[in-house]
Structure formats: structure tokens, C-alpha cells
Amino acid sequence: MAGTKWTDLETVIVLYFISRKVTQAACEDLLKDRLQASRSVVAIRSKMKDLREANPKLYEGGEWVVDEVDTWIQEQGLSQEELETARLTFDDETVEKILEVRIIRCYGTSF
């Protein structure tokens, strides 16, 4: 059974961070924090697979092509408000969330 349709903003957030080698588990939490959106790791993996197949220039040789990803994101026509909500940056809060997810997944505890 298919899940809820992904928004452009959800796709952009996940693609941005996945292309920068952030784990799918961390992306799951970033979506919750930024959009209160709930996407499982399996859903994220499937969405990225679909995106790679539909846009082969984004992913070559087993790696995301960051310049192509950035161009694709710009082409989505998100508003300035949406981009501010997405926070496509590695600010302190984002890095802390990514590290927290990694620690919990590896050691079963938070700081």
C-alpha cells in the first residue's frame, strides 16, 4: 500500500542531507524537527531510489553529485519561506541532531 505523497519540501530536505552523507535515520529526525513530518527510513530509502531513477544525473558512480543536487533543488521553485523552514545548512542544531541520532543508534542512549 502506498503511503502519503511526499511534498517538495520533504524531498528537498532529505535529498540535500542524504547527498551530504547524512544517514537516513538522521534525515528521518530532521524531517520531524523541521516539518513535523513522519517518514520511515524505508520510505526515505525508497524515495531516494525513485529520485535517482527519475534523475540519473543526480547520482553517478554510486555517489550523489552535489552540484547536480543543488541545481535540482534550485529548480524546484521553493519559496524563500520554505527554504528557511528547510534550513539546508549544517548549523549547530542540525549537527547536534545528526550526532544524537548516531549515538542513539550505535549505543542505545542519548546525551
BALOBA-1460 file (C-alpha; in Angstrom, 3 decimals):
// residues 111
<rec num="1" residu="m" x="0.000" y="0.000" z="0.000"/>
<rec num="2" residu="a" x="1.380" y="3.401" z="-0.965"/>
<rec num="3" residu="g" x="1.979" y="5.988" z="1.722"/>
<rec num="4" residu="t" x="1.246" y="9.680" z="1.822"/>
<rec num="5" residu="k" x="2.520" y="11.693" z="-1.153"/>
<rec num="6" residu="w" x="5.792" y="13.406" z="-0.439"/>
<rec num="7" residu="t" x="5.876" y="17.211" z="-0.513"/>
<rec num="8" residu="d" x="8.554" y="19.014" z="-2.500"/>
<rec num="9" residu="l" x="9.939" y="20.376" z="0.764"/>
<rec num="10" residu="e" x="10.286" y="16.910" z="2.312"/>
<rec num="11" residu="t" x="12.065" y="15.677" z="-0.801"/>
<rec num="12" residu="v" x="14.427" y="18.648" z="-0.860"/>
<rec num="13" residu="i" x="15.370" y="18.299" z="2.806"/>
<rec num="14" residu="v" x="16.095" y="14.591" z="2.539"/>
<rec num="15" residu="l" x="17.939" y="14.861" z="-0.772"/>
<rec num="16" residu="y" x="20.108" y="17.728" z="0.479"/>
<rec num="17" residu="f" x="21.257" y="15.900" z="3.578"/>
<rec num="18" residu="i" x="21.498" y="12.424" z="2.022"/>
<rec num="19" residu="s" x="23.691" y="13.875" z="-0.733"/>
<rec num="20" residu="r" x="25.994" y="15.175" z="2.010"/>
<rec num="21" residu="k" x="26.293" y="11.679" z="3.518"/>
<rec num="22" residu="v" x="23.874" y="12.193" z="6.411"/>
<rec num="23" residu="t" x="22.239" y="8.904" z="7.388"/>
<rec num="24" residu="q" x="18.662" y="8.074" z="6.533"/>
<rec num="25" residu="a" x="17.921" y="7.739" z="10.262"/>
<rec num="26" residu="a" x="19.164" y="11.277" z="10.883"/>
<rec num="27" residu="c" x="17.089" y="12.535" z="7.933"/>
<rec num="28" residu="e" x="14.050" y="10.896" z="9.495"/>
<rec num="29" residu="d" x="14.607" y="13.001" z="12.630"/>
<rec num="30" residu="l" x="15.422" y="16.177" z="10.683"/>
<rec num="31" residu="l" x="12.054" y="15.884" z="8.909"/>
<rec num="32" residu="k" x="10.305" y="15.543" z="12.257"/>
<rec num="33" residu="d" x="12.113" y="18.589" z="13.649"/>
<rec num="34" residu="r" x="11.678" y="20.849" z="10.629"/>
<rec num="35" residu="l" x="8.251" y="19.853" z="9.285"/>
<rec num="36" residu="q" x="6.678" y="17.568" z="11.893"/>
<rec num="37" residu="a" x="6.663" y="15.052" z="9.046"/>
<rec num="38" residu="s" x="6.902" y="11.350" z="9.706"/>
<rec num="39" residu="r" x="8.841" y="9.305" z="7.143"/>
<rec num="40" residu="s" x="10.435" y="5.976" z="7.963"/>
<rec num="41" residu="v" x="13.956" y="5.036" z="6.943"/>
<rec num="42" residu="v" x="12.396" y="2.584" z="4.478"/>
<rec num="43" residu="a" x="10.267" y="5.375" z="2.960"/>
<rec num="44" residu="i" x="13.307" y="7.642" z="2.713"/>
<rec num="45" residu="r" x="15.352" y="4.909" z="1.032"/>
<rec num="46" residu="s" x="12.537" y="4.253" z="-1.445"/>
<rec num="47" residu="k" x="12.076" y="7.952" z="-2.227"/>
<rec num="48" residu="m" x="15.782" y="8.427" z="-2.898"/>
<rec num="49" residu="k" x="15.812" y="5.340" z="-5.144"/>
<rec num="50" residu="d" x="12.866" y="6.724" z="-7.124"/>
<rec num="51" residu="l" x="14.576" y="10.116" z="-7.395"/>
<rec num="52" residu="r" x="17.839" y="8.537" z="-8.635"/>
<rec num="53" residu="e" x="15.967" y="6.556" z="-11.267"/>
<rec num="54" residu="a" x="13.992" y="9.592" z="-12.461"/>
<rec num="55" residu="n" x="17.060" y="11.885" z="-12.434"/>
<rec num="56" residu="p" x="20.164" y="9.800" z="-13.209"/>
<rec num="57" residu="k" x="22.463" y="12.836" z="-13.356"/>
<rec num="58" residu="l" x="21.947" y="13.313" z="-9.589"/>
<rec num="59" residu="y" x="23.649" y="10.022" z="-8.783"/>
<rec num="60" residu="e" x="26.644" y="8.717" z="-10.692"/>
<rec num="61" residu="g" x="29.160" y="6.018" z="-9.884"/>
<rec num="62" residu="g" x="27.453" y="5.156" z="-6.616"/>
<rec num="63" residu="e" x="27.680" y="8.728" z="-5.304"/>
<rec num="64" residu="w" x="25.388" y="11.739" z="-5.194"/>
<rec num="65" residu="v" x="26.642" y="14.571" z="-7.400"/>
<rec num="66" residu="v" x="26.324" y="17.512" z="-5.031"/>
<rec num="67" residu="d" x="26.445" y="20.219" z="-7.727"/>
<rec num="68" residu="e" x="23.660" y="18.469" z="-9.654"/>
<rec num="69" residu="v" x="21.653" y="18.006" z="-6.451"/>
<rec num="70" residu="d" x="21.980" y="21.715" z="-5.649"/>
<rec num="71" residu="t" x="20.868" y="22.644" z="-9.166"/>
<rec num="72" residu="w" x="17.902" y="20.260" z="-8.922"/>
<rec num="73" residu="i" x="16.902" y="21.787" z="-5.563"/>
<rec num="74" residu="q" x="17.027" y="25.313" z="-7.034"/>
<rec num="75" residu="e" x="14.855" y="24.163" z="-9.944"/>
<rec num="76" residu="q" x="12.080" y="23.073" z="-7.567"/>
<rec num="77" residu="g" x="10.979" y="26.679" z="-7.172"/>
<rec num="78" residu="l" x="10.558" y="26.655" z="-3.398"/>
<rec num="79" residu="s" x="9.696" y="29.971" z="-1.802"/>
<rec num="80" residu="q" x="12.136" y="31.789" z="0.463"/>
<rec num="81" residu="e" x="9.917" y="30.899" z="3.430"/>
<rec num="82" residu="e" x="10.052" y="27.193" z="2.511"/>
<rec num="83" residu="l" x="13.827" y="27.325" z="2.160"/>
<rec num="84" residu="e" x="14.099" y="28.965" z="5.575"/>
<rec num="85" residu="t" x="11.933" y="26.191" z="7.024"/>
<rec num="86" residu="a" x="14.125" y="23.567" z="5.344"/>
<rec num="87" residu="r" x="17.304" y="25.030" z="6.879"/>
<rec num="88" residu="l" x="19.614" y="23.456" z="4.305"/>
<rec num="89" residu="t" x="22.697" y="24.052" z="6.402"/>
<rec num="90" residu="f" x="24.888" y="22.333" z="8.945"/>
<rec num="91" residu="d" x="24.211" y="24.752" z="11.784"/>
<rec num="92" residu="d" x="24.928" y="23.706" z="15.382"/>
<rec num="93" residu="e" x="21.382" y="22.428" z="15.957"/>
<rec num="94" residu="t" x="21.485" y="20.261" z="12.833"/>
<rec num="95" residu="v" x="24.884" y="18.795" z="13.644"/>
<rec num="96" residu="e" x="23.762" y="18.070" z="17.205"/>
<rec num="97" residu="k" x="20.682" y="16.229" z="15.906"/>
<rec num="98" residu="i" x="22.734" y="14.188" z="13.451"/>
<rec num="99" residu="l" x="25.222" y="13.213" z="16.158"/>
<rec num="100" residu="e" x="22.466" y="12.428" z="18.655"/>
<rec num="101" residu="v" x="20.786" y="10.045" z="16.215"/>
<rec num="102" residu="r" x="24.118" y="8.348" z="15.529"/>
<rec num="103" residu="i" x="24.864" y="7.910" z="19.249"/>
<rec num="104" residu="i" x="21.391" y="6.545" z="19.994"/>
<rec num="105" residu="r" x="21.566" y="4.107" z="17.059"/>
<rec num="106" residu="c" x="25.072" y="2.940" z="17.989"/>
<rec num="107" residu="y" x="24.914" y="2.927" z="21.770"/>
<rec num="108" residu="g" x="21.207" y="2.986" z="22.637"/>
<rec num="109" residu="t" x="21.418" y="6.141" z="24.705"/>
<rec num="110" residu="s" x="21.196" y="9.901" z="24.331"/>
<rec num="111" residu="f" x="23.401" y="12.545" z="25.873"/>
